Amino acid sequence: MLSHAHPLRTQDSALRTYNLLVATFFEALNDLMAAGTPLVTVTVVDVTGSVPQDRGAKMIVTRNGLAFGTVGGGRVETKAIAEAQSMLNGATTENTQFAQWNLNKDVGMTCGGIVKLYFESHNVGRWRIVIFGAGHVSNALITLLQHFDCTITCIDPREEWIAKLPKSPKVTAIQAADMPSMVKTLPDDAYVILMSMGHATDKPVLVEILRTRKFPYLGVIGSEAKANILRRDVAEAGLPIAAQGEFHCPIGIEIGTNHPYEIALSVIAQLIQTRDARSKKETLRSADSRSSS
């Protein structure tokens, strides 16, 4: 005798399975996000006709390929993974996009349904900030910055000051006796701030950066008097005169007092100004490139 599952029990079972899968999806997503892994989430947002997956199906794609979940397997999933990886590789400046595919015409599958997918990238082009020095102002700056969508690297030779830095997945603390040697390890898109123990330790890092690297933001904490001394140091190091104008000193916008957190706030404001101006310039350049092609 055939038994028929009670429809409500079947729905309950399906709901429990769905909730378990979603929870597992978000656990996987949280782990990858906390690790700073560039990824794209892909969600089936609408379907028509015969398709291999239902609305709400999700997957996570990294540069290494499928990390979790499925949007149907086979050719449609292969095409979706390729689309997600093109986003990770900078094919578009947008961090979200939709795609609607006819599975027969666009994907080459025998089923003739239509699927609409939503792609969203995370941790791609993330704002990267590098701070030389782990003193009071640096600590205040990192405490505020950890609430922004950024990653922070702090380099200092002093173990006891490194230990005082905020603990966060966004913060990487590096104890390095030779700070100028760390310059070559920095990513090209880093926003770099020098606020170490003083002029004697800021100077060699600054000179090494100006001699070998080019960053979107370079700032050195200090007064106008220190700025004049640093410009003299740059000239004495045999660097071109233009190098004397390639760093901010003093740093931050002109607000507040010398309280560490007020200095930190003014520095963040200047970082945001620089970041947004750079982003606007890149958007205009991309638009000009598309219009001329």
KOLMIVEX-21022 format. One record per residue: residue number from 1; residue in one letter; x, y, z of N, C-alpha, C in turn. Coordinates in steps of 0.05 Angstrom, whole numbers. Atoms other than C-alpha are relative to their C-alpha. Example, Ala and Ser with C-alpha at 12.3 -4.5 7.8 and 13.67 -1.06 7.14 Angstrom:
<zavo 1,"A",<18,-24,0>,<246,-90,156>,<18,24,0>>,
<zavo 2,"S",<-16,-24,-1>,<273,-21,143>,<-15,22,14>>,
end
This chain:
<zavo 1,"M",<17,-24,0>,<0,0,0>,<18,25,0>>,
<zavo 2,"L",<-16,-25,2>,<28,68,-21>,<-8,19,22>>,
<zavo 3,"S",<6,-20,-20>,<34,120,33>,<5,27,-11>>,
<zavo 4,"H",<-4,-28,10>,<26,194,18>,<7,18,23>>,
<zavo 5,"A",<-9,-18,-21>,<63,245,59>,<-21,22,3>>,
<zavo 6,"H",<19,-21,-6>,<19,295,93>,<12,26,-11>>,
<zavo 7,"P",<-11,-24,12>,<26,361,55>,<12,20,19>>,
<zavo 8,"L",<-11,-19,-20>,<37,403,118>,<27,-11,11>>,
<zavo 9,"R",<-26,12,-9>,<91,354,142>,<21,4,-21>>,
<zavo 10,"T",<-19,-4,22>,<124,358,74>,<10,28,-1>>,
<zavo 11,"Q",<-8,-29,0>,<124,434,77>,<18,6,24>>,
<zavo 12,"D",<-16,-4,-24>,<151,433,148>,<28,-10,-5>>,
<zavo 13,"S",<-26,13,5>,<207,386,127>,<17,17,-20>>,
<zavo 14,"A",<-14,-17,19>,<224,429,67>,<10,26,12>>,
<zavo 15,"L",<-7,-25,-14>,<224,492,110>,<24,-4,18>>,
<zavo 16,"R",<-23,5,-18>,<271,460,161>,<25,-4,-16>>,
<zavo 17,"T",<-24,4,17>,<318,438,106>,<10,26,-12>>,
<zavo 18,"Y",<-7,-26,11>,<316,507,74>,<14,17,21>>,
<zavo 19,"N",<-11,-16,-21>,<330,542,140>,<28,-10,8>>,
<zavo 20,"L",<-26,12,-6>,<388,494,154>,<20,9,-21>>,
<zavo 21,"L",<-18,-7,21>,<418,508,86>,<7,30,1>>,
<zavo 22,"V",<-5,-29,-1>,<410,584,93>,<19,6,23>>,
<zavo 23,"A",<-17,-5,-23>,<441,583,162>,<29,-8,-7>>,
<zavo 24,"T",<-27,9,7>,<500,543,135>,<12,19,-21>>,
<zavo 25,"F",<-9,-19,19>,<505,591,76>,<11,25,13>>,
<zavo 26,"F",<-9,-24,-13>,<510,651,121>,<23,-5,19>>,
<zavo 27,"E",<-23,7,-16>,<559,616,167>,<25,0,-19>>,
<zavo 28,"A",<-23,0,19>,<604,603,106>,<7,28,-9>>,
<zavo 29,"L",<-4,-28,8>,<594,675,83>,<14,16,22>>,
<zavo 30,"N",<-13,-15,-22>,<612,703,152>,<29,-7,3>>,
<zavo 31,"D",<-28,9,-3>,<675,661,155>,<18,12,-21>>,
<zavo 32,"L",<-16,-11,22>,<699,684,87>,<2,31,2>>,
<zavo 33,"M",<-1,-29,-3>,<680,757,101>,<20,8,22>>,
<zavo 34,"A",<-19,-6,-22>,<718,756,167>,<29,-4,-8>>,
<zavo 35,"A",<-27,5,9>,<779,728,132>,<9,20,-22>>,
<zavo 36,"G",<-6,-20,20>,<775,785,81>,<3,-12,-28>>,
<zavo 37,"T",<-2,13,26>,<768,736,22>,<-18,14,-20>>,
<zavo 38,"P",<17,-12,21>,<744,770,-42>,<-20,-22,-10>>,
<zavo 39,"L",<20,20,8>,<679,735,-62>,<-24,13,-13>>,
<zavo 40,"V",<25,-9,12>,<614,741,-100>,<-22,-20,9>>,
<zavo 41,"T",<23,16,-6>,<547,716,-75>,<-18,1,-25>>,
<zavo 42,"V",<18,3,23>,<500,691,-130>,<-27,-11,10>>,
<zavo 43,"T",<26,8,-10>,<425,685,-116>,<-20,-2,-23>>,
<zavo 44,"V",<21,3,19>,<369,658,-159>,<-24,17,10>>,
<zavo 45,"V",<21,-18,-10>,<318,715,-154>,<-27,-5,-15>>,
<zavo 46,"D",<25,6,14>,<267,692,-206>,<4,-22,-21>>,
<zavo 47,"V",<-1,21,19>,<252,633,-251>,<-26,-1,-16>>,
<zavo 48,"T",<24,5,16>,<204,617,-308>,<5,-26,-15>>,
<zavo 49,"G",<-2,25,14>,<190,549,-337>,<18,-21,13>>,
<zavo 50,"S",<-16,22,-10>,<236,489,-330>,<28,9,6>>,
<zavo 51,"V",<-26,-10,-9>,<298,507,-290>,<11,-20,21>>,
<zavo 52,"P",<-12,20,-18>,<348,466,-247>,<-1,8,29>>,
<zavo 53,"Q",<1,-8,-28>,<339,507,-183>,<-23,19,5>>,
<zavo 54,"D",<23,-17,-7>,<285,545,-146>,<10,28,8>>,
<zavo 55,"R",<-6,-27,-10>,<282,618,-126>,<13,-3,28>>,
<zavo 56,"G",<-12,0,-26>,<326,633,-67>,<26,-16,2>>,
<zavo 57,"A",<-25,16,0>,<382,584,-85>,<24,18,0>>,
<zavo 58,"K",<-23,-18,-4>,<449,613,-67>,<26,-15,-3>>,
<zavo 59,"M",<-27,11,-1>,<523,601,-78>,<20,23,4>>,
<zavo 60,"I",<-22,-19,-5>,<589,635,-60>,<23,-8,-18>>,
<zavo 61,"V",<-22,5,19>,<644,642,-111>,<24,17,8>>,
<zavo 62,"T",<-25,-14,-5>,<717,661,-97>,<17,-2,-25>>,
<zavo 63,"R",<-18,2,23>,<776,669,-144>,<8,-29,-5>>,
<zavo 64,"N",<-7,29,4>,<788,594,-133>,<-24,-16,-11>>,
<zavo 65,"G",<23,14,11>,<718,577,-158>,<-23,-2,20>>,
<zavo 66,"L",<23,3,-18>,<655,552,-123>,<9,-7,28>>,
<zavo 67,"A",<-8,4,-28>,<663,558,-48>,<-22,-13,16>>,
<zavo 68,"F",<22,11,-15>,<593,540,-24>,<-26,3,-16>>,
<zavo 69,"G",<27,-2,11>,<522,526,-48>,<-2,-8,-29>>,
<zavo 70,"T",<5,7,28>,<492,517,-117>,<-23,17,-11>>,
<zavo 71,"V",<22,-13,14>,<448,553,-167>,<-11,-18,-22>>,
<zavo 72,"G",<11,19,19>,<433,490,-206>,<19,-19,-13>>,
<zavo 73,"G",<-19,19,12>,<497,456,-227>,<2,3,-30>>,
<zavo 74,"G",<-2,1,29>,<518,441,-297>,<8,26,-13>>,
<zavo 75,"R",<-9,-23,16>,<524,494,-351>,<-8,27,12>>,
<zavo 76,"V",<9,-26,-11>,<483,548,-316>,<19,8,23>>,
<zavo 77,"E",<-17,-6,-22>,<527,543,-255>,<28,7,-9>>,
<zavo 78,"T",<-26,-6,11>,<591,542,-296>,<0,29,-11>>,
<zavo 79,"K",<1,-28,11>,<568,606,-332>,<-2,20,22>>,
<zavo 80,"A",<3,-19,-22>,<548,639,-266>,<27,3,15>>,
<zavo 81,"I",<-26,-2,-13>,<616,622,-235>,<19,17,-16>>,
<zavo 82,"A",<-17,-17,17>,<652,652,-295>,<-7,29,2>>,
<zavo 83,"E",<9,-28,-3>,<609,715,-289>,<10,12,26>>,
<zavo 84,"A",<-8,-9,-26>,<624,720,-215>,<30,5,1>>,
<zavo 85,"Q",<-29,-4,-1>,<699,711,-225>,<9,23,-18>>,
<zavo 86,"S",<-7,-24,15>,<700,765,-279>,<-4,25,17>>,
<zavo 87,"M",<4,-22,-19>,<672,812,-226>,<24,2,19>>,
<zavo 88,"L",<-22,1,-19>,<727,790,-178>,<26,10,-14>>,
<zavo 89,"N",<-24,-8,14>,<779,804,-232>,<-1,28,-12>>,
<zavo 90,"G",<1,-28,8>,<756,875,-243>,<-12,6,-27>>,
<zavo 91,"A",<13,-5,26>,<715,867,-307>,<-21,22,1>>,
<zavo 92,"T",<19,-21,-4>,<665,916,-278>,<6,15,26>>,
<zavo 93,"T",<-4,-16,-25>,<669,973,-227>,<-23,-2,19>>,
<zavo 94,"E",<24,3,-17>,<599,957,-201>,<4,-25,18>>,
<zavo 95,"N",<-2,23,-18>,<594,911,-141>,<-26,-17,0>>,
<zavo 96,"T",<24,16,3>,<524,887,-159>,<-9,-1,-30>>,
<zavo 97,"Q",<11,2,27>,<491,863,-223>,<-20,-23,-2>>,
<zavo 98,"F",<20,21,5>,<433,822,-250>,<7,-13,-27>>,
<zavo 99,"A",<-3,13,26>,<435,771,-306>,<-25,-17,-4>>,
<zavo 100,"Q",<23,17,6>,<375,739,-340>,<7,-17,-25>>,
<zavo 101,"W",<-8,18,21>,<389,678,-383>,<-23,-19,-8>>,
<zavo 102,"N",<17,21,11>,<346,635,-428>,<18,-25,-1>>,
<zavo 103,"L",<-18,23,-4>,<375,567,-410>,<6,-15,-26>>,
<zavo 104,"N",<-5,12,25>,<368,542,-481>,<17,17,-18>>,
<zavo 105,"K",<-14,-18,18>,<391,602,-521>,<26,11,11>>,
<zavo 106,"D",<-24,-13,-12>,<441,633,-473>,<20,-19,13>>,
<zavo 107,"V",<-17,18,-15>,<468,573,-436>,<5,-26,-15>>,
<zavo 108,"G",<-4,25,15>,<459,515,-485>,<-11,-24,14>>,
<zavo 109,"M",<13,23,-14>,<416,472,-439>,<-25,-8,-15>>,
<zavo 110,"T",<24,10,14>,<359,429,-464>,<-26,12,12>>,
<zavo 111,"C",<24,-12,-12>,<309,458,-414>,<-2,29,-9>>,
<zavo 112,"G",<4,-26,12>,<279,521,-441>,<-9,22,19>>,
<zavo 113,"G",<9,-20,-19>,<266,559,-377>,<18,25,0>>,
<zavo 114,"I",<-14,-25,-3>,<290,628,-357>,<7,3,29>>,
<zavo 115,"V",<-9,-4,-27>,<331,643,-295>,<12,28,2>>,
<zavo 116,"K",<-12,-27,-6>,<348,711,-265>,<17,-2,25>>,
<zavo 117,"L",<-19,2,-21>,<409,716,-221>,<8,28,10>>,
<zavo 118,"Y",<-10,-24,-12>,<433,770,-173>,<29,-5,10>>,
<zavo 119,"F",<-28,3,-7>,<509,778,-165>,<8,24,18>>,
<zavo 120,"E",<-10,-21,-18>,<540,817,-107>,<28,-7,10>>,
<zavo 121,"S",<-27,5,-8>,<614,823,-94>,<6,12,28>>,
<zavo 122,"H",<-8,-8,-27>,<646,831,-25>,<30,-2,2>>,
<zavo 123,"N",<-29,0,-5>,<717,847,-2>,<16,4,-25>>,
<zavo 124,"V",<-14,-5,25>,<735,868,-73>,<7,29,0>>,
<zavo 125,"G",<-9,-28,-1>,<776,931,-78>,<-3,12,27>>,
<zavo 126,"R",<5,-10,-27>,<771,937,-3>,<21,21,7>>,
<zavo 127,"W",<-17,-23,-8>,<801,1001,26>,<22,-11,18>>,
<zavo 128,"R",<-22,10,-15>,<870,983,51>,<17,22,12>>,
<zavo 129,"I",<-14,-22,-14>,<904,1027,103>,<24,-12,15>>,
<zavo 130,"V",<-24,9,-14>,<975,1018,129>,<11,23,17>>,
<zavo 131,"I",<-10,-20,-20>,<1000,1054,191>,<27,-9,11>>,
<zavo 132,"F",<-25,5,-12>,<1072,1057,212>,<0,14,27>>,
<zavo 133,"G",<1,-11,-27>,<1072,1066,288>,<-25,-10,14>>,
<zavo 134,"A",<22,11,-15>,<1028,1038,343>,<-5,16,26>>,
<zavo 135,"G",<2,-17,-24>,<1027,1097,392>,<-29,8,5>>,
<zavo 136,"H",<26,-8,-9>,<969,1134,423>,<-19,9,-23>>,
<zavo 137,"V",<16,-10,22>,<944,1169,359>,<-7,-24,-18>>,
<zavo 138,"S",<5,23,16>,<952,1105,319>,<-21,-18,12>>,
<zavo 139,"N",<20,17,-13>,<912,1066,370>,<-28,12,-3>>,
<zavo 140,"A",<26,-14,3>,<856,1118,368>,<-10,-2,-29>>,
<zavo 141,"L",<7,1,28>,<858,1118,292>,<-11,-28,-8>>,
<zavo 142,"I",<8,27,6>,<853,1042,288>,<-27,-7,13>>,
<zavo 143,"T",<26,4,-15>,<797,1041,340>,<-23,10,-16>>,
<zavo 144,"L",<22,-11,16>,<755,1085,295>,<-1,-14,-27>>,
<zavo 145,"L",<0,11,27>,<777,1055,228>,<-12,-28,-1>>,
<zavo 146,"Q",<10,28,1>,<756,984,248>,<-30,-1,-4>>,
<zavo 147,"H",<29,-1,5>,<684,1007,241>,<-6,6,-29>>,
<zavo 148,"F",<4,-6,29>,<695,1024,167>,<5,-26,-16>>,
<zavo 149,"D",<-4,23,18>,<696,976,108>,<29,2,-11>>,
<zavo 150,"C",<-28,-2,7>,<772,971,106>,<16,-22,14>>,
<zavo 151,"T",<-19,16,-15>,<831,930,126>,<23,18,9>>,
<zavo 152,"I",<-20,-17,-13>,<885,959,171>,<24,-16,7>>,
<zavo 153,"T",<-25,13,-8>,<958,939,177>,<16,21,16>>,
<zavo 154,"C",<-16,-17,-17>,<999,969,234>,<27,-12,4>>,
<zavo 155,"I",<-28,9,-2>,<1075,963,235>,<15,16,21>>,
<zavo 156,"D",<-15,-13,-22>,<1118,978,296>,<20,-19,11>>,
<zavo 157,"P",<-20,18,-11>,<1181,950,326>,<-5,-7,30>>,
<zavo 158,"R",<3,4,-29>,<1155,953,398>,<-23,-19,7>>,
<zavo 159,"E",<19,21,-6>,<1121,891,423>,<-22,9,19>>,
<zavo 160,"E",<20,-8,-20>,<1087,925,482>,<-21,19,-12>>,
<zavo 161,"W",<20,-18,13>,<1053,977,437>,<-17,-16,-20>>,
<zavo 162,"I",<15,18,18>,<1033,925,385>,<-22,-14,16>>,
<zavo 163,"A",<19,15,-17>,<999,887,442>,<-24,16,8>>,
<zavo 164,"K",<22,-17,-9>,<955,947,459>,<-20,7,-22>>,
<zavo 165,"L",<17,-6,22>,<924,952,390>,<-27,-14,2>>,
<zavo 166,"P",<27,13,-1>,<849,936,382>,<2,-27,-14>>,
<zavo 167,"K",<1,27,12>,<836,863,367>,<-25,-2,-18>>,
<zavo 168,"S",<21,0,19>,<795,857,304>,<9,-17,-24>>,
<zavo 169,"P",<-8,14,25>,<794,812,241>,<10,19,-21>>,
<zavo 170,"K",<-8,-19,20>,<805,876,202>,<29,10,5>>,
<zavo 171,"V",<-25,-11,-7>,<870,892,238>,<22,-21,0>>,
<zavo 172,"T",<-24,17,0>,<938,860,223>,<22,16,13>>,
<zavo 173,"A",<-22,-13,-14>,<993,879,272>,<26,-15,-7>>,
<zavo 174,"I",<-26,12,8>,<1065,868,249>,<22,13,17>>,
<zavo 175,"Q",<-24,-10,-14>,<1125,875,295>,<24,-3,-18>>,
<zavo 176,"A",<-23,0,18>,<1184,894,252>,<21,20,9>>,
<zavo 177,"A",<-22,-17,-9>,<1250,921,275>,<9,19,-22>>,
<zavo 178,"D",<-9,-16,23>,<1267,947,205>,<-24,9,-16>>,
<zavo 179,"M",<25,-9,13>,<1206,987,184>,<4,7,-29>>,
<zavo 180,"P",<-3,-6,29>,<1235,1014,118>,<0,-25,-18>>,
<zavo 181,"S",<-1,24,16>,<1244,942,94>,<-28,-10,-5>>,
<zavo 182,"M",<28,9,4>,<1168,932,100>,<-13,15,-23>>,
<zavo 183,"V",<13,-16,21>,<1154,985,46>,<-5,-17,-25>>,
<zavo 184,"K",<3,15,24>,<1165,936,-10>,<-22,-21,1>>,
<zavo 185,"T",<21,20,-3>,<1112,888,18>,<-28,12,-2>>,
<zavo 186,"L",<27,-13,-1>,<1055,939,16>,<-14,-2,-27>>,
<zavo 187,"P",<15,0,25>,<999,934,-36>,<1,28,-13>>,
<zavo 188,"D",<-2,-25,15>,<1000,987,-90>,<-23,20,7>>,
<zavo 189,"D",<23,-18,-6>,<931,1014,-69>,<-2,8,29>>,
<zavo 190,"A",<1,-6,-28>,<949,1024,4>,<0,30,5>>,
<zavo 191,"Y",<-1,-27,-11>,<935,1089,40>,<18,-1,24>>,
<zavo 192,"V",<-22,3,-19>,<998,1099,81>,<3,24,18>>,
<zavo 193,"I",<-3,-21,-20>,<1006,1139,145>,<24,-6,17>>,
<zavo 194,"L",<-23,4,-17>,<1070,1149,183>,<-4,16,26>>,
<zavo 195,"M",<2,-12,-26>,<1062,1163,257>,<14,-18,21>>,
<zavo 196,"S",<-16,18,-17>,<1118,1124,290>,<11,16,24>>,
<zavo 197,"M",<-10,-12,-25>,<1161,1144,349>,<10,29,-3>>,
<zavo 198,"G",<-9,-28,4>,<1185,1209,318>,<13,3,-27>>,
<zavo 199,"H",<-12,-7,25>,<1223,1242,262>,<21,-21,-9>>,
<zavo 200,"A",<-22,19,6>,<1282,1193,267>,<-10,-26,-12>>,
<zavo 201,"T",<11,25,11>,<1237,1134,251>,<-19,4,-24>>,
<zavo 202,"D",<17,-6,23>,<1188,1168,203>,<17,5,-25>>,
<zavo 203,"K",<-16,-9,23>,<1243,1197,159>,<9,-23,-18>>,
<zavo 204,"P",<-9,21,19>,<1274,1131,132>,<-22,-14,-14>>,
<zavo 205,"V",<23,12,14>,<1206,1102,117>,<-10,18,-22>>,
<zavo 206,"L",<9,-19,20>,<1184,1165,81>,<19,0,-25>>,
<zavo 207,"V",<-19,0,22>,<1248,1167,39>,<-1,-25,-16>>,
<zavo 208,"E",<1,25,15>,<1243,1094,21>,<-25,-1,-17>>,
<zavo 209,"I",<25,0,16>,<1170,1103,-2>,<4,19,-24>>,
<zavo 210,"L",<-2,-19,22>,<1186,1165,-43>,<21,-9,-21>>,
<zavo 211,"R",<-21,10,18>,<1247,1130,-73>,<-11,-24,-17>>,
<zavo 212,"T",<6,26,13>,<1212,1064,-92>,<-30,-5,-6>>,
<zavo 213,"R",<28,6,2>,<1136,1068,-88>,<-17,25,-6>>,
<zavo 214,"K",<19,-22,5>,<1074,1109,-106>,<-27,-10,11>>,
<zavo 215,"F",<25,8,-12>,<1012,1105,-63>,<-22,22,-4>>,
<zavo 216,"P",<21,-21,4>,<944,1140,-70>,<-1,20,23>>,
<zavo 217,"Y",<-1,-19,-23>,<954,1172,-1>,<25,-6,16>>,
<zavo 218,"L",<-24,3,-17>,<1018,1184,38>,<0,24,19>>,
<zavo 219,"G",<0,-22,-19>,<1017,1225,102>,<19,-6,23>>,
<zavo 220,"V",<-18,2,-23>,<1065,1239,159>,<-11,18,22>>,
<zavo 221,"I",<10,-16,-22>,<1040,1263,227>,<22,20,8>>,
<zavo 222,"G",<-20,-20,-9>,<1073,1328,250>,<-10,28,-7>>,
<zavo 223,"S",<6,-28,4>,<1073,1403,248>,<11,11,-26>>,
<zavo 224,"E",<-12,-13,23>,<1091,1452,193>,<30,0,2>>,
<zavo 225,"A",<-29,0,-4>,<1160,1455,224>,<12,-27,-8>>,
<zavo 226,"K",<-10,27,8>,<1168,1380,217>,<-2,-4,-30>>,
<zavo 227,"A",<3,3,29>,<1142,1384,146>,<23,13,-15>>,
<zavo 228,"N",<-23,-13,12>,<1197,1433,129>,<26,-16,2>>,
<zavo 229,"I",<-24,17,-4>,<1250,1388,159>,<-1,-25,-18>>,
<zavo 230,"L",<3,23,17>,<1222,1328,121>,<6,7,-29>>,
<zavo 231,"R",<-6,-8,28>,<1224,1366,55>,<30,4,-4>>,
<zavo 232,"R",<-29,-3,2>,<1297,1383,69>,<13,-28,-1>>,
<zavo 233,"D",<-11,27,0>,<1310,1309,84>,<-3,-13,-27>>,
<zavo 234,"V",<5,12,27>,<1278,1289,18>,<20,11,-20>>,
<zavo 235,"A",<-19,-12,18>,<1322,1338,-19>,<28,-11,4>>,
<zavo 236,"E",<-27,11,-7>,<1385,1314,17>,<3,-29,-8>>,
<zavo 237,"A",<-2,28,9>,<1367,1243,-2>,<3,-3,-30>>,
<zavo 238,"G",<-4,0,29>,<1375,1263,-75>,<-24,-5,-16>>,
<zavo 239,"L",<24,5,14>,<1303,1255,-93>,<-9,25,-16>>,
<zavo 240,"P",<9,-24,16>,<1269,1300,-146>,<-15,19,17>>,
<zavo 241,"I",<14,-20,-15>,<1241,1365,-121>,<-30,-5,2>>,
<zavo 242,"A",<29,6,0>,<1171,1341,-140>,<-7,-19,23>>,
<zavo 243,"A",<6,19,-22>,<1177,1287,-85>,<-7,15,25>>,
<zavo 244,"Q",<6,-15,-24>,<1173,1342,-33>,<-30,7,3>>,
<zavo 245,"G",<29,-6,-1>,<1100,1353,-51>,<-17,-25,-2>>,
<zavo 246,"E",<14,25,3>,<1081,1279,-53>,<-10,-12,26>>,
<zavo 247,"F",<10,10,-26>,<1062,1272,20>,<-14,23,15>>,
<zavo 248,"H",<14,-20,-17>,<1015,1306,69>,<14,2,27>>,
<zavo 249,"C",<-10,-6,-27>,<1045,1338,131>,<-3,30,4>>,
<zavo 250,"P",<16,16,-19>,<1010,1359,174>,<-21,-17,-14>>,
<zavo 251,"I",<21,17,11>,<957,1306,163>,<-27,7,13>>,
<zavo 252,"G",<27,-5,-10>,<882,1311,171>,<-11,27,-9>>,
<zavo 253,"I",<12,-26,6>,<833,1366,157>,<1,18,24>>,
<zavo 254,"E",<-5,-19,-22>,<835,1429,199>,<-25,2,18>>,
<zavo 255,"I",<21,0,-21>,<786,1411,255>,<12,-11,26>>,
<zavo 256,"G",<-6,13,-25>,<791,1394,328>,<26,9,14>>,
<zavo 257,"T",<-23,-6,-17>,<846,1394,380>,<21,-21,-4>>,
<zavo 258,"N",<-21,21,1>,<908,1352,393>,<-7,-25,15>>,
<zavo 259,"H",<8,25,-13>,<868,1299,429>,<3,-22,-20>>,
<zavo 260,"P",<-5,21,20>,<887,1232,397>,<-25,-7,-17>>,
<zavo 261,"Y",<23,8,16>,<815,1216,377>,<-9,23,-18>>,
<zavo 262,"E",<7,-21,18>,<804,1285,348>,<19,1,-24>>,
<zavo 263,"I",<-19,2,22>,<868,1279,307>,<-8,-23,-18>>,
<zavo 264,"A",<9,24,16>,<844,1209,286>,<-23,6,-18>>,
<zavo 265,"L",<24,-7,15>,<777,1237,264>,<7,17,-24>>,
<zavo 266,"S",<-8,-18,21>,<810,1292,223>,<15,-15,-22>>,
<zavo 267,"V",<-15,16,19>,<856,1241,190>,<-19,-17,-17>>,
<zavo 268,"I",<20,16,14>,<798,1195,172>,<-15,17,-21>>,
<zavo 269,"A",<14,-18,18>,<762,1254,141>,<17,5,-25>>,
<zavo 270,"Q",<-18,-5,22>,<823,1268,97>,<3,-25,-17>>,
<zavo 271,"L",<-2,26,15>,<829,1194,78>,<-25,-3,-17>>,
<zavo 272,"I",<25,3,15>,<756,1194,57>,<-1,19,-24>>,
<zavo 273,"Q",<-1,-19,22>,<765,1257,16>,<17,-10,-23>>,
<zavo 274,"T",<-18,10,20>,<824,1226,-20>,<-11,-24,-15>>,
<zavo 275,"R",<11,24,12>,<790,1160,-31>,<-23,6,-19>>,
<zavo 276,"D",<23,-6,17>,<726,1191,-59>,<8,15,-25>>,
<zavo 277,"A",<-10,-14,24>,<764,1238,-105>,<12,-19,-20>>,
<zavo 278,"R",<-13,21,18>,<804,1179,-132>,<-21,-17,-13>>,
<zavo 279,"S",<21,16,11>,<741,1138,-141>,<-15,14,-22>>,
<zavo 280,"K",<15,-16,20>,<706,1194,-178>,<17,2,-26>>,
<zavo 281,"K",<-18,-2,23>,<767,1202,-224>,<0,-26,-16>>,
<zavo 282,"E",<0,26,13>,<768,1128,-239>,<-26,-6,-15>>,
<zavo 283,"T",<26,4,12>,<693,1127,-254>,<-1,17,-26>>,
<zavo 284,"L",<0,-17,24>,<701,1186,-303>,<18,-12,-22>>,
<zavo 285,"R",<-19,12,20>,<761,1152,-336>,<-13,-25,-13>>,
<zavo 286,"S",<13,24,10>,<721,1087,-343>,<-22,8,-20>>,
<zavo 287,"A",<22,-9,17>,<662,1125,-373>,<11,11,-27>>,
<zavo 288,"D",<-13,-11,24>,<708,1161,-423>,<10,-23,-17>>,
<zavo 289,"S",<-10,23,15>,<739,1095,-442>,<-22,-15,-15>>,
<zavo 290,"R",<23,14,13>,<671,1063,-456>,<-12,16,-23>>,
<zavo 291,"S",<12,-17,21>,<647,1123,-497>,<17,1,-24>>,
<zavo 292,"S",<-18,-2,23>,<709,1123,-540>,<4,-27,-14>>,
<zavo 293,"S",<-4,27,13>,<708,1048,-554>,<-24,-7,-18>>,
end
